[in-house]
């Protein structure tokens, strides 16, 4: 079997990234198709309240992430990164297939939204385990001096998953009417995701294990070991809160914001976000390479300043935009600022923890911050809007990004004090 393992750093990144792409494609397929299936599971109420219900289930899925971060992080640190990544992608396959097969409220009543919630909990558990393990693995196989560049491909594939979900939706809209999309077309992306997971599983089987020595430690995969690094844990929680909230505001929520507030039709908003996500994906390696030159701490401080200062004016301008080209330019401008975080999101966490508890520490700290702030972004935004105080959400994002700036300011320079030397 060893002869079939992948030893090239580049091919290892590709193998790990393939599963990452599938995981995030499946997770975002829910968000992007919810415009079409909201009424099928929540038939009562106006469009905003229906979206609020689906956003609520989207957020609940995030609250499984800490459990997933703990479970799969423990598996990764004790049994190996490869085992953890293979298991998580299988679980995502099951959750995606479950959503695609669900009967609607008209068929089984209350059980429809309940089963939808259950499927999202399964997917949340899977994604919660995916991030920490893949971030850890990609940082460990990367070449010293180029870790930022290589690690940036985690968000290339994460954004790629969003982009693929959007492209599938755009493709379906070319062949199906809006009524057909609402009736059954929304199910197709979930079947595609389940099939793609099998391909990712095949690629991950060939990955070389990186935790052979670390897994022998008595502290491997233990909460006790993680708690021995309180400063690193709190720092990661701080900048993950701002980074996740900004990322989800300008990606998953933005499509709904363009429809509900800027009053674009759903198809135009989808096309705008497809173009934005494509550009956002392409620039990640550039920012990752930049971090190898100027340092992760400097990158994080720039991110904190740009998002803290720019969120309110940018969100206000996007809400008033009329031309799709103007919307594209404004959203992309916002995401350029966010790229100072996303491009190094995994490596900046992995460098702060020793290998025997790295996957657990990265996954759990990320999952907690992401669940509390990233996963609730859509729900909080729609809640403020439903109460007539939409602009308060912009200030909320700016304040959390200010907290991320403070956390970034006190973090150590990983080039001198990190556990993965540049």
C-alpha positions in Angstrom: 0.0 0.0 0.0 2.8 2.4 0.7 3.8 2.4 -2.9 0.5 4.0 -3.7 0.8 6.9 -1.3 1.2 10.5 -2.4 4.6 11.9 -1.4 4.7 15.2 -3.5 3.7 18.2 -1.4 1.7 19.6 -4.4 -0.2 16.4 -4.9 -0.8 16.1 -1.2 -2.3 19.6 -1.2 -4.5 18.6 -4.2 -5.6 15.4 -2.4 -6.5 17.1 0.8 -8.1 20.0 -1.0 -10.4 17.8 -3.1 -12.3 16.7 0.0 -12.3 20.3 1.3 -13.9 21.4 -1.9 -16.6 18.7 -1.8 -17.4 19.4 1.9 -17.9 23.1 1.3 -19.7 22.6 -1.9 -22.3 20.5 -0.1 -22.5 22.9 2.8 -23.1 26.0 0.5 -25.5 24.2 -1.8 -28.0 24.5 1.0 -27.5 28.3 1.3 -27.6 29.0 -2.4 -30.7 26.8 -3.1 -32.6 27.9 -0.1 -34.2 30.7 -2.1 -36.0 28.0 -4.0 -36.9 25.4 -1.4 -37.7 27.7 1.6 -41.4 27.6 0.9 -41.4 23.8 0.5 -40.3 23.3 4.1 -41.8 26.5 5.7 -45.0 27.2 3.7 -46.3 29.8 6.0 -45.3 33.5 6.0 -43.7 36.0 3.7 -40.4 35.4 1.8 -38.2 37.1 4.5 -39.7 34.9 7.3 -39.2 31.8 5.2 -35.6 32.8 4.5 -35.2 33.5 8.3 -36.3 29.9 9.0 -33.9 28.4 6.5 -31.1 30.7 7.8 -31.9 29.5 11.3 -31.3 25.9 10.3 -28.2 27.0 8.4 -27.0 28.6 11.7 -27.9 25.5 13.8 -25.7 23.4 11.5 -22.8 25.6 12.6 -23.4 24.8 16.2 -22.5 21.2 15.5 -19.1 22.4 14.4 -17.5 22.5 17.8 -18.5 18.9 18.4 -17.2 18.0 14.9 -14.0 20.0 15.6 -13.5 18.0 18.9 -14.4 14.6 17.5 -12.4 14.7 14.2 -9.6 16.7 15.8 -9.2 14.0 18.4 -9.3 11.3 15.6 -6.7 13.3 13.6 -4.3 13.7 16.5 -4.6 10.1 17.8 -5.4 8.0 14.7 -4.0 10.2 11.9 -5.0 13.1 9.7 -5.9 10.8 6.7 -8.3 8.7 8.7 -10.1 11.8 10.0 -10.3 13.4 6.6 -11.7 10.2 5.0 -14.4 9.9 7.7 -15.5 13.5 7.5 -16.0 13.5 3.7 -18.1 10.3 4.0 -20.3 11.9 6.6 -20.8 14.9 4.4 -21.8 12.6 1.5 -24.5 11.1 3.7 -25.9 14.4 4.9 -26.0 15.8 1.3 -27.8 12.7 0.0 -30.3 13.0 2.8 -31.2 16.6 1.9 -31.6 15.7 -1.7 -34.1 12.9 -0.9 -36.2 14.7 1.7 -40.0 14.9 1.3 -41.5 18.3 1.6 -43.9 19.8 4.2 -46.8 19.1 1.9 -46.0 15.3 2.1 -45.0 14.7 5.7 -45.8 17.9 7.6 -43.6 18.8 10.6 -41.2 15.9 9.9 -39.9 17.7 6.7 -38.3 20.6 8.5 -37.2 18.3 11.4 -35.4 16.0 9.0 -33.9 19.0 7.2 -32.5 20.1 10.5 -31.1 16.6 11.2 -29.4 16.6 7.8 -27.8 20.0 8.5 -26.6 18.8 11.9 -24.8 15.9 10.2 -23.3 18.2 7.7 -22.3 20.6 10.4 -20.6 17.8 12.3 -18.7 16.9 9.2 -17.5 20.4 8.3 -16.6 21.0 11.9 -14.1 18.2 11.6 -13.0 19.0 8.1 -11.5 22.5 8.6 -9.1 21.7 11.5 -7.8 18.5 10.1 -7.3 19.7 6.5 -5.7 23.0 7.7 -3.3 21.0 9.9 -2.5 18.5 7.2 -1.9 21.2 4.5 0.4 23.2 6.8 2.4 20.1 7.7 3.0 18.9 4.1 3.8 22.5 2.9 7.4 23.5 2.1 9.1 25.7 4.7 9.2 29.3 3.4 6.1 28.8 1.3 3.7 27.6 3.9 1.4 30.6 3.4 1.3 30.0 -0.3 0.5 26.3 0.0 -1.9 26.7 2.9 -3.9 29.4 0.9 -5.2 26.6 -1.2 -7.5 25.6 1.6 -9.6 28.7 1.0 -9.1 28.3 -2.8 -11.0 25.0 -2.5 -13.4 26.4 0.2 -14.3 29.3 -2.1 -14.2 26.8 -5.0 -16.9 24.8 -3.2 -19.0 27.9 -3.0 -18.3 28.8 -6.6 -19.1 25.2 -7.7 -22.4 25.3 -5.9 -23.2 28.7 -7.5 -22.2 27.4 -11.0 -24.4 24.4 -10.6 -27.2 26.7 -9.7 -26.5 29.0 -12.7 -26.4 25.9 -15.0 -29.7 24.6 -13.7 -31.3 28.0 -14.2 -30.4 27.8 -17.9 -32.5 24.7 -18.3 -35.2 24.9 -15.6 -37.9 27.5 -15.0 -38.1 29.1 -11.5 -41.2 26.9 -10.9 -39.3 23.7 -11.8 -36.4 24.8 -9.5 -38.9 25.3 -6.6 -40.6 22.0 -7.3 -37.7 19.6 -7.7 -34.6 21.3 -9.4 -33.1 22.4 -6.1 -32.5 18.7 -5.2 -30.0 18.2 -8.0 -27.0 20.0 -6.4 -27.2 17.7 -3.4 -27.0 14.6 -5.5 -24.0 16.0 -7.4 -22.3 16.7 -4.0 -22.8 13.1 -2.8 -21.3 11.7 -6.0 -18.3 14.1 -5.8 -17.6 12.9 -2.2 -16.8 9.5 -3.5 -14.1 10.9 -5.8 -12.6 12.9 -2.9 -12.6 9.7 -0.7 -10.6 7.9 -3.4 -8.0 10.7 -3.6 -7.7 10.9 0.2 -7.0 7.2 0.5 -3.6 7.9 -1.1 -2.4 10.6 1.2 0.7 10.1 3.3 0.1 10.4 7.1 1.9 13.3 8.9 1.0 12.6 12.5 2.9 9.3 13.0 5.1 10.6 15.8 2.8 13.2 17.4 0.0 10.6 17.8 2.2 8.7 20.3 2.1 11.5 22.8 -0.1 11.0 25.9 -1.5 14.5 25.3 -2.4 13.7 21.7 -6.0 14.8 20.9 -6.8 15.8 24.5 -8.6 18.9 25.7 -6.2 19.0 28.6 -3.3 19.4 26.1 -5.2 22.2 24.3 -5.9 24.1 27.5 -2.2 24.3 28.2 -2.1 27.0 25.4 -4.7 29.5 26.7 -3.2 32.5 25.0 -3.1 30.8 21.6 -6.6 29.5 22.0 -8.1 32.9 22.9 -6.2 34.6 20.1 -7.5 32.2 17.5 -11.1 32.6 18.9 -10.8 36.4 18.6 -9.7 36.7 15.1 -11.8 33.7 13.9 -14.9 35.6 15.1 -14.2 38.6 12.9 -12.8 36.6 10.0 -15.7 34.2 9.9 -18.3 36.9 10.3 -16.8 39.1 7.5 -16.4 36.1 5.2 -20.0 34.9 5.5 -21.4 38.4 5.3 -19.8 39.0 1.9 -20.3 35.5 0.5 -23.3 33.4 1.6 -25.4 36.2 3.0 -24.5 38.6 0.1 -26.7 36.8 -2.4 -29.8 37.3 -0.2 -28.7 40.9 0.6 -28.6 41.8 -3.1 -32.1 40.3 -3.6 -33.8 41.5 -0.4 -32.2 44.9 0.0 -30.7 46.0 -3.4 -33.8 44.4 -5.0 -31.9 42.5 -7.7 -33.6 39.4 -9.2 -32.3 36.1 -7.9 -30.7 35.1 -11.2 -28.7 38.4 -11.5 -27.6 38.2 -7.9 -26.4 34.7 -8.5 -24.4 35.7 -11.6 -22.8 38.7 -9.7 -21.7 36.4 -6.8 -20.4 33.8 -9.3 -18.1 36.4 -10.8 -17.1 37.8 -7.4 -16.3 34.4 -6.0 -14.2 33.4 -9.0 -12.0 36.5 -8.6 -11.9 36.0 -4.8 -10.7 32.4 -5.3 -7.9 33.4 -7.7 -6.3 36.0 -5.4 -5.9 33.7 -2.4 -2.5 32.3 -3.4 -1.2 35.8 -4.0 -2.1 36.8 -0.5 -0.8 33.6 0.9 2.6 34.2 -0.8 2.5 37.8 0.5 2.2 36.4 4.1 5.4 34.4 3.5 7.2 37.8 2.9 5.6 40.1 5.5 4.4 37.7 8.1 1.1 36.3 9.3 0.7 38.9 12.1 1.0 41.8 9.8 -1.5 40.3 7.4 -4.0 39.8 10.3 -3.6 43.4 11.5 -4.2 44.7 7.9 -7.4 42.6 7.8 -8.6 43.9 11.1 -8.1 47.5 10.1 -9.7 47.2 6.7 -12.8 45.4 7.8 -13.3 47.5 10.9 -13.2 50.7 8.9 -14.7 49.6 5.6 -17.7 47.4 6.6 -20.3 50.1 7.3 -19.7 52.3 4.2 -19.4 49.2 1.9 -22.5 47.5 3.1 -24.5 50.7 2.9 -23.3 51.3 -0.7 -24.0 47.7 -1.7 -27.6 48.0 -0.4 -28.2 51.0 -2.6 -26.5 49.7 -5.7 -28.4 49.4 -9.0 -26.0 48.2 -11.7 -24.7 44.6 -11.4 -21.2 45.8 -12.4 -21.2 48.3 -9.4 -22.4 45.5 -7.1 -19.5 43.3 -8.4 -16.9 46.0 -7.8 -18.1 46.8 -4.3 -18.4 43.2 -3.1 -15.0 42.3 -4.5 -13.5 45.3 -2.9 -14.8 44.1 0.5 -13.5 40.6 -0.2 -10.0 41.9 -1.0 -9.8 43.1 2.6 -11.1 39.8 3.8 -8.4 38.0 1.8 -5.8 39.1 4.3 -7.5 36.7 6.7 -8.9 33.9 4.4 -5.6 33.3 2.6 -3.8 32.3 5.8 -6.7 31.3 7.9 -5.5 27.7 8.4 -1.8 28.2 8.7 -2.1 31.2 11.1 -3.9 28.8 13.5 -1.7 25.7 12.9 1.5 27.6 13.6 0.3 28.4 17.1 -0.1 24.8 18.4 2.3 21.8 18.8 1.6 18.8 16.5 0.2 16.4 19.2 -2.9 18.7 19.7 -2.8 20.8 16.5 -5.7 19.3 14.7 -8.0 19.4 17.8 -6.9 22.9 18.8 -7.3 24.4 15.3 -10.5 22.6 14.6 -12.2 23.3 18.0 -11.1 27.0 18.3 -12.1 27.6 14.7 -15.4 25.8 15.1 -16.4 27.7 18.2 -15.6 31.1 16.8 -17.2 30.2 13.4 -20.4 28.8 14.9 -20.9 31.8 17.2 -20.3 34.5 14.6 -19.9 33.1 11.0 -22.8 30.7 11.2 -25.2 33.2 12.7 -24.3 36.0 10.2 -27.3 35.4 7.9 -29.8 34.9 10.8 -28.6 38.1 12.6 -28.7 40.1 9.4 -32.2 39.0 8.5 -33.4 39.5 12.1 -32.2 43.1 12.1 -33.8 43.6 8.7 -37.1 42.1 9.9 -37.2 44.5 12.8 -36.4 47.6 10.6 -32.8 48.1 11.8 -30.8 46.6 9.0 -27.9 49.1 9.3 -27.3 47.9 12.9 -25.9 44.7 11.4 -23.2 46.6 9.6 -22.0 48.1 12.9 -22.2 44.7 14.5 -19.8 43.3 11.9 -17.4 46.3 12.3 -17.3 45.8 16.1 -16.5 42.1 15.9 -13.8 42.9 13.3 -12.4 45.4 15.8 -12.1 42.5 18.3 -10.3 40.5 15.6 -7.9 43.4 15.2 -7.1 43.4 18.9 -6.5 39.7 18.9 -4.2 40.0 15.9 -2.3 42.8 17.6 -1.3 40.7 20.6 -0.6 37.5 18.6 3.1 36.4 18.3 5.0 36.6 15.1 4.9 33.0 13.9 8.2 33.4 12.0 10.0 33.6 15.3 7.6 32.0 17.8 5.5 29.5 15.8 5.5 25.7 16.0 5.9 25.5 12.2 9.0 27.4 11.3 8.8 29.5 8.1 
